[in-house]
Amino acid sequence: MRWWTLIAVVVFAMGLLFSAQMSHAAFCTRSVDRTDDEPSATACTALPNDRSLRGALSGAVSGSFICVPAATYFISGTELSASVNLTMRGAGATSTFVRPATGQNIRVLSVQSGVTVTVEDMTLKLGAVNNEKGGCITNEGNLNLSGVNVEQCQASGGYAGGGIYSAGGTNLTLSNCWISYDQAYTIRGRIKTFPEYQKG
């Protein structure tokens, strides 16, 4: 009797997990399935290795929900850019990492003017810019961060916002985020906003 009870509990738990995974997948309009930075990989099919993170962003339309599975995603050349209203969700700040490739001194993400972007459950790290603002993220629109770590980024050359720079007239919302080990070779090493949000 106890064995049947144990089996029933395990099956029920697996069912809950599968249901949660299906529910999460149901939101995805674009799912990233490769970790390199191939800009031409914009397809939205069931075939493997046909969509990079850059490709998912460049091919997104307003309202897109981009799912970024657990992995480390490397970017190169230029920062990622979000130019339409969208949500980008990872598998957790300790599971999904987005960073420049080795030897690349670029920021990770820029949010363009007039759009609303939500980033959830991932870590953005190791962005670096010189003579520019926002080592990891620049925001010219409306940016919501939830469950996001921004770490080990820097803005050099006398500019502020080693982690995040949010321009005047923009909206920046953070929930359950960790902004750490970021540097700017002036004031506001972590976050620079107008009006002031945080000093550090």
N, C-alpha and C positions, 0 to 999 in steps of 0.2 A: 504493500500500500504506500509505504514511504517513497519507494522508487517511482511509482506513478506520480506522486505529488511532486517530486523533484523534477521529473521530466516535464510535467505541466508548467512548473514555474519557469524552467529554462526556455521552453517553447514560447511562453507568454513574453518573457524578457526579450527574446530574439524578435518577436513580432513587434514589440514596442520600438526596438532599435531600427528595424526595417521600415516601420511606419515613419519614424523621424527622418530617416535618410530619404525616403520617398517624398516626404513633405518638403524637405530642404531642396531636393532636386527639382521638385515641381515649380519652384520659384525661378529656377535658372533659365534665362533666355540665351545665355552664352556661357559655356563652361570651358575653362582653360585646360588644355591637355598636353602642353609641352612647356619645359622650363627655360628654353633658350629665348632669345629676343629676335624672332624672325618676323619682320613687319608684314610680309606677304601671307602669313598664316592667319587668315581672317575667316576661313570657312566655318560654317555652323552645321556640321554633319556628325554622324555617329562614327566616322572613321577616326582612327588614332592619329595623333600628332598633326592635326590640321588647324590648331588655334593656339597661338601664343597669347600672353597677356597683352602685349602691345597690339596684336591683331584684334583681340577681343575689344579693346578700347577704341581702336580706329574704326572698327566696323559697327560700333554700337549706335543704336538709335535712341531717341528720348524714351525713357522708361525701362531701358535695358537693366537686367539683373545678372551680373557677371559672377560666377562662382569660381573661386580660386582654390583648388584642393591643397592639401598639406604637401609642401615641397618648398625648396628655395628657388626663386625665380630671379634670373640675372638679366639686367638691362644694360644696353651699351649705346654709344653714339649720342643720343639725346634722351631727355627725361620722358617719362610717360605723360600723356596729356589727356585730360577728361574734358571734352568740349560739348557734351550733351548731358541732360539730366539722367543720372544712372546710380545704381547701387553696385558696389563691389564687395563681396563677402568672402573671407577666407575660412579656414578650418580652425582658427584659433591663433592667438598671438604667439603661442609656443609651437605652432605647427606650420604656419604659412609665413614665409619670409620673402620680401621683395627688396632687392639691393642692386647697386651697380656691379657689373662684372669687375674682376680684378684689374686694376690699372685704369679704371674709368672714373674720372672726377666729374660727376654729374649729379644733379638732384634726382630724386626718385619720381616725384609726381607734381604736376601743375594742374590746377583747376582754373578753367577759363572763365572770363567774365560772363555773367548772365545765366549761369547754370547752377543747379543744385546737385551736389555729389555726396553720397554717403559711402564711407569706407568702414568696414566692420571686420573684426576678428582676424587681425594679421599684424605683422611687424614690418615696418619700413625702416631701413637702417643703412648706415654707411654712405649716405648722400654727401656730396662735397661740391661746393661752388666757390669760385674766386671772383671778387668784385661784383658779386650779386647777392641778393637777399634770399633767405630760405634754403638752407642746406639740404633739407629732405623734402619739404613741401612748400609750394607757394600757392596761395589762394587769392584769386581775383573774383570769385563768385560767392557761393554759399556752400560751405564744407561742414559735414557732420562726421565726426569720428567716434566710433563706439567699439570698445574693446581693442583699441589699437595701441601698439607701442611704437614710439618714434625715438630711435636711439643711435648714438654714435655718428651723428651728422655734424657738418660744420659749414659755416659761411665765413670766408676770410676776406681780407682786403678792406676791412673797416665797415663791413655791412652787418646788419642785425638778423636775428632769427636763425640761429644755427639749426634748430629743429624745424620750426614752422614760421613762415612769414604770411600774414594775412593783411592785405592792403586795405586802405581806407574805403569805407562804404561797403565792405563785405561782411558776411556772417560766418563765424567759426564757433562750432559747438563741439565740446568734448565730453564723453561719458565713459567712465571706467577706462581711462587711458593712462599710459605711463610715458612721460616725456623725459628722457634721461640721457646723460653723458653726451649732450650736444654742446657745441661750442660756436661762438661768434667772437671775432676779434674786435669787439666793441661791446656795447650793452646788449641785453636781452639774448643770452645764449640759447635759451630753450625756445621761447615763443615771442614773436614780435607782432603786435596788432595795433590797429588804430580804431578806437581809442585803446589805451593800454589794457591788456588782459592779465599778463603775468610778468613779473620781474624775475630775472635769474640769469 
